[in-house]
Amino acid sequence: MRIKLLVVLCLSVFLFLAAGCGKGDANANKTTATATPTAVTKTNESATVDPNLRGKIETALKAKGFNDVTVDTSGPKMTIRGTVAKGKMGELMQTVQEANGGKPVENQVTEK
């Protein structure tokens, strides 16, 4: 058992050393180029919000019986506010996610 361990250890050390020998330093003669910074244009996320999205989500919510929930798309992130019955939060979020295509939603809905 000790001999097998010794053989495996010696072979692994040999392969480790052989992998690094003979190649030299591949990057020794290369000059490093510095990247020039590029300007990043900041965009307003609300500008990319679909104007029909609010109506689409509110229609889907009304169809499921969530009449006390409002949708706000005026900010950078869509926000839903209102109240739902206890245990209905999961169904509400599923309905909103299906209607808006999985985009992020800030949930400010409370259960009553």
PyRosetta script that sets phi, psi and omega in degrees:
from pyrosetta import init, pose_from_sequence

init()
pose = pose_from_sequence("MRIKLLVVLCLSVFLFLAAGCGKGDANANKTTATATPTAVTKTNESATVDPNLRGKIETALKAKGFNDVTVDTSGPKMTIRGTVAKGKMGELMQTVQEANGGKPVENQVTEK")
pose.set_psi(1, -41.6)
pose.set_omega(1, -179.9)
pose.set_phi(2, -68.6)
pose.set_psi(2, -33.9)
pose.set_omega(2, 179.9)
pose.set_phi(3, -66.9)
pose.set_psi(3, -41.8)
pose.set_omega(3, 178.7)
pose.set_phi(4, -62.4)
pose.set_psi(4, -42.4)
pose.set_omega(4, 179.3)
pose.set_phi(5, -63.9)
pose.set_psi(5, -41.3)
pose.set_omega(5, 179.2)
pose.set_phi(6, -65.4)
pose.set_psi(6, -41.7)
pose.set_omega(6, 179.4)
pose.set_phi(7, -64.4)
pose.set_psi(7, -45.7)
pose.set_omega(7, 179.9)
pose.set_phi(8, -63.0)
pose.set_psi(8, -41.7)
pose.set_omega(8, 178.9)
pose.set_phi(9, -63.4)
pose.set_psi(9, -45.1)
pose.set_omega(9, 179.7)
pose.set_phi(10, -64.1)
pose.set_psi(10, -42.5)
pose.set_omega(10, 178.9)
pose.set_phi(11, -64.1)
pose.set_psi(11, -40.2)
pose.set_omega(11, -179.6)
pose.set_phi(12, -67.4)
pose.set_psi(12, -39.1)
pose.set_omega(12, 176.4)
pose.set_phi(13, -65.2)
pose.set_psi(13, -41.9)
pose.set_omega(13, 179.2)
pose.set_phi(14, -61.3)
pose.set_psi(14, -46.6)
pose.set_omega(14, 180.0)
pose.set_phi(15, -65.8)
pose.set_psi(15, -37.0)
pose.set_omega(15, 177.8)
pose.set_phi(16, -63.1)
pose.set_psi(16, -45.8)
pose.set_omega(16, -179.8)
pose.set_phi(17, -70.8)
pose.set_psi(17, -36.9)
pose.set_omega(17, -179.1)
pose.set_phi(18, -67.9)
pose.set_psi(18, -31.3)
pose.set_omega(18, -179.2)
pose.set_phi(19, -68.0)
pose.set_psi(19, -30.3)
pose.set_omega(19, -177.9)
pose.set_phi(20, -93.6)
pose.set_psi(20, -16.4)
pose.set_omega(20, -176.0)
pose.set_phi(21, -86.3)
pose.set_psi(21, 149.5)
pose.set_omega(21, 172.9)
pose.set_phi(22, 86.0)
pose.set_psi(22, -17.1)
pose.set_omega(22, -178.4)
pose.set_phi(23, -86.8)
pose.set_psi(23, -28.4)
pose.set_omega(23, -174.3)
pose.set_phi(24, 72.1)
pose.set_psi(24, -170.2)
pose.set_omega(24, 177.9)
pose.set_phi(25, -91.9)
pose.set_psi(25, 108.2)
pose.set_omega(25, -175.8)
pose.set_phi(26, -65.2)
pose.set_psi(26, -26.8)
pose.set_omega(26, -177.3)
pose.set_phi(27, -99.9)
pose.set_psi(27, 10.0)
pose.set_omega(27, -174.5)
pose.set_phi(28, -67.0)
pose.set_psi(28, -39.0)
pose.set_omega(28, -175.8)
pose.set_phi(29, -98.6)
pose.set_psi(29, 0.5)
pose.set_omega(29, -179.6)
pose.set_phi(30, -89.6)
pose.set_psi(30, 141.2)
pose.set_omega(30, 175.1)
pose.set_phi(31, -94.9)
pose.set_psi(31, 144.4)
pose.set_omega(31, -179.3)
pose.set_phi(32, -91.5)
pose.set_psi(32, 130.8)
pose.set_omega(32, 178.3)
pose.set_phi(33, -93.4)
pose.set_psi(33, 135.0)
pose.set_omega(33, 177.9)
pose.set_phi(34, -89.7)
pose.set_psi(34, 137.4)
pose.set_omega(34, -179.3)
pose.set_phi(35, -77.5)
pose.set_psi(35, 136.2)
pose.set_omega(35, 177.0)
pose.set_phi(36, -87.1)
pose.set_psi(36, 134.3)
pose.set_omega(36, -178.4)
pose.set_phi(37, -68.4)
pose.set_psi(37, 141.4)
pose.set_omega(37, 177.0)
pose.set_phi(38, -110.6)
pose.set_psi(38, 148.5)
pose.set_omega(38, -179.4)
pose.set_phi(39, -73.1)
pose.set_psi(39, 134.7)
pose.set_omega(39, 177.5)
pose.set_phi(40, -104.3)
pose.set_psi(40, 122.2)
pose.set_omega(40, -179.9)
pose.set_phi(41, -85.4)
pose.set_psi(41, 122.9)
pose.set_omega(41, 178.1)
pose.set_phi(42, -84.8)
pose.set_psi(42, 132.9)
pose.set_omega(42, 179.2)
pose.set_phi(43, -113.0)
pose.set_psi(43, 155.3)
pose.set_omega(43, 177.0)
pose.set_phi(44, -89.4)
pose.set_psi(44, 121.5)
pose.set_omega(44, -177.0)
pose.set_phi(45, -63.7)
pose.set_psi(45, -30.0)
pose.set_omega(45, -178.3)
pose.set_phi(46, -68.0)
pose.set_psi(46, -22.0)
pose.set_omega(46, 179.0)
pose.set_phi(47, -70.1)
pose.set_psi(47, -21.8)
pose.set_omega(47, -178.9)
pose.set_phi(48, -94.8)
pose.set_psi(48, 1.4)
pose.set_omega(48, -179.8)
pose.set_phi(49, -74.9)
pose.set_psi(49, 133.3)
pose.set_omega(49, 178.5)
pose.set_phi(50, -65.1)
pose.set_psi(50, 125.5)
pose.set_omega(50, -178.0)
pose.set_phi(51, -63.9)
pose.set_psi(51, -24.9)
pose.set_omega(51, 179.8)
pose.set_phi(52, -88.2)
pose.set_psi(52, -3.3)
pose.set_omega(52, -174.7)
pose.set_phi(53, -64.5)
pose.set_psi(53, -41.3)
pose.set_omega(53, -178.3)
pose.set_phi(54, -60.5)
pose.set_psi(54, -48.2)
pose.set_omega(54, 179.5)
pose.set_phi(55, -64.1)
pose.set_psi(55, -38.4)
pose.set_omega(55, 179.8)
pose.set_phi(56, -63.3)
pose.set_psi(56, -43.7)
pose.set_omega(56, -178.7)
pose.set_phi(57, -70.4)
pose.set_psi(57, -43.6)
pose.set_omega(57, 179.4)
pose.set_phi(58, -62.5)
pose.set_psi(58, -37.3)
pose.set_omega(58, 177.0)
pose.set_phi(59, -63.7)
pose.set_psi(59, -43.0)
pose.set_omega(59, 179.4)
pose.set_phi(60, -65.4)
pose.set_psi(60, -38.0)
pose.set_omega(60, 179.4)
pose.set_phi(61, -68.2)
pose.set_psi(61, -42.4)
pose.set_omega(61, 178.9)
pose.set_phi(62, -63.6)
pose.set_psi(62, -37.2)
pose.set_omega(62, 179.2)
pose.set_phi(63, -64.3)
pose.set_psi(63, -30.6)
pose.set_omega(63, 178.9)
pose.set_phi(64, -89.3)
pose.set_psi(64, -2.6)
pose.set_omega(64, 177.0)
pose.set_phi(65, 93.9)
pose.set_psi(65, 12.2)
pose.set_omega(65, 178.1)
pose.set_phi(66, -92.9)
pose.set_psi(66, 81.9)
pose.set_omega(66, -175.0)
pose.set_phi(67, -87.2)
pose.set_psi(67, -17.5)
pose.set_omega(67, -177.4)
pose.set_phi(68, -97.9)
pose.set_psi(68, 20.2)
pose.set_omega(68, -178.2)
pose.set_phi(69, -116.3)
pose.set_psi(69, 132.0)
pose.set_omega(69, 177.1)
pose.set_phi(70, -114.8)
pose.set_psi(70, 155.9)
pose.set_omega(70, -178.4)
pose.set_phi(71, -116.8)
pose.set_psi(71, 130.9)
pose.set_omega(71, 179.0)
pose.set_phi(72, -119.9)
pose.set_psi(72, 117.0)
pose.set_omega(72, 179.4)
pose.set_phi(73, -113.3)
pose.set_psi(73, 16.7)
pose.set_omega(73, -177.1)
pose.set_phi(74, -78.9)
pose.set_psi(74, -22.4)
pose.set_omega(74, -178.8)
pose.set_phi(75, -91.6)
pose.set_psi(75, -176.3)
pose.set_omega(75, 179.7)
pose.set_phi(76, -69.5)
pose.set_psi(76, -21.9)
pose.set_omega(76, 178.5)
pose.set_phi(77, -127.1)
pose.set_psi(77, 139.7)
pose.set_omega(77, 179.6)
pose.set_phi(78, -67.9)
pose.set_psi(78, 135.8)
pose.set_omega(78, -178.1)
pose.set_phi(79, -124.7)
pose.set_psi(79, 137.3)
pose.set_omega(79, 173.3)
pose.set_phi(80, -114.4)
pose.set_psi(80, 138.3)
pose.set_omega(80, -178.0)
pose.set_phi(81, -134.0)
pose.set_psi(81, 155.6)
pose.set_omega(81, 175.8)
pose.set_phi(82, 137.0)
pose.set_psi(82, -159.2)
pose.set_omega(82, -179.9)
pose.set_phi(83, -133.4)
pose.set_psi(83, 148.7)
pose.set_omega(83, 175.7)
pose.set_phi(84, -134.7)
pose.set_psi(84, 162.8)
pose.set_omega(84, 177.4)
pose.set_phi(85, -68.2)
pose.set_psi(85, 154.3)
pose.set_omega(85, 178.9)
pose.set_phi(86, -57.8)
pose.set_psi(86, 136.2)
pose.set_omega(86, 177.5)
pose.set_phi(87, 85.4)
pose.set_psi(87, 0.4)
pose.set_omega(87, -178.2)
pose.set_phi(88, -102.9)
pose.set_psi(88, 1.6)
pose.set_omega(88, -176.9)
pose.set_phi(89, -63.1)
pose.set_psi(89, -40.6)
pose.set_omega(89, 179.4)
pose.set_phi(90, -63.4)
pose.set_psi(90, -42.7)
pose.set_omega(90, 178.7)
pose.set_phi(91, -65.9)
pose.set_psi(91, -38.5)
pose.set_omega(91, 177.3)
pose.set_phi(92, -61.0)
pose.set_psi(92, -50.7)
pose.set_omega(92, -178.3)
pose.set_phi(93, -63.7)
pose.set_psi(93, -37.5)
pose.set_omega(93, 178.4)
pose.set_phi(94, -63.9)
pose.set_psi(94, -42.2)
pose.set_omega(94, 179.1)
pose.set_phi(95, -63.1)
pose.set_psi(95, -44.1)
pose.set_omega(95, 179.8)
pose.set_phi(96, -64.8)
pose.set_psi(96, -44.9)
pose.set_omega(96, -178.6)
pose.set_phi(97, -63.9)
pose.set_psi(97, -38.9)
pose.set_omega(97, 178.2)
pose.set_phi(98, -66.9)
pose.set_psi(98, -37.9)
pose.set_omega(98, -177.1)
pose.set_phi(99, -74.4)
pose.set_psi(99, -32.3)
pose.set_omega(99, -176.5)
pose.set_phi(100, -100.4)
pose.set_psi(100, 4.7)
pose.set_omega(100, 176.0)
pose.set_phi(101, 79.6)
pose.set_psi(101, 21.3)
pose.set_omega(101, 176.2)
pose.set_phi(102, 84.6)
pose.set_psi(102, 10.9)
pose.set_omega(102, 178.7)
pose.set_phi(103, -72.6)
pose.set_psi(103, 158.1)
pose.set_omega(103, -177.6)
pose.set_phi(104, -64.6)
pose.set_psi(104, 143.2)
pose.set_omega(104, -178.6)
pose.set_phi(105, -133.2)
pose.set_psi(105, 134.5)
pose.set_omega(105, 173.6)
pose.set_phi(106, -92.3)
pose.set_psi(106, 119.3)
pose.set_omega(106, -174.9)
pose.set_phi(107, -97.0)
pose.set_psi(107, 114.4)
pose.set_omega(107, 175.1)
pose.set_phi(108, -118.9)
pose.set_psi(108, 26.6)
pose.set_omega(108, 179.9)
pose.set_phi(109, -85.2)
pose.set_psi(109, 141.1)
pose.set_omega(109, 176.6)
pose.set_phi(110, -115.5)
pose.set_psi(110, 152.2)
pose.set_omega(110, 177.2)
pose.set_phi(111, -93.5)
pose.set_psi(111, 139.8)
pose.set_omega(111, 177.7)
pose.set_phi(112, -113.8)
pose.dump_pdb("model.pdb")
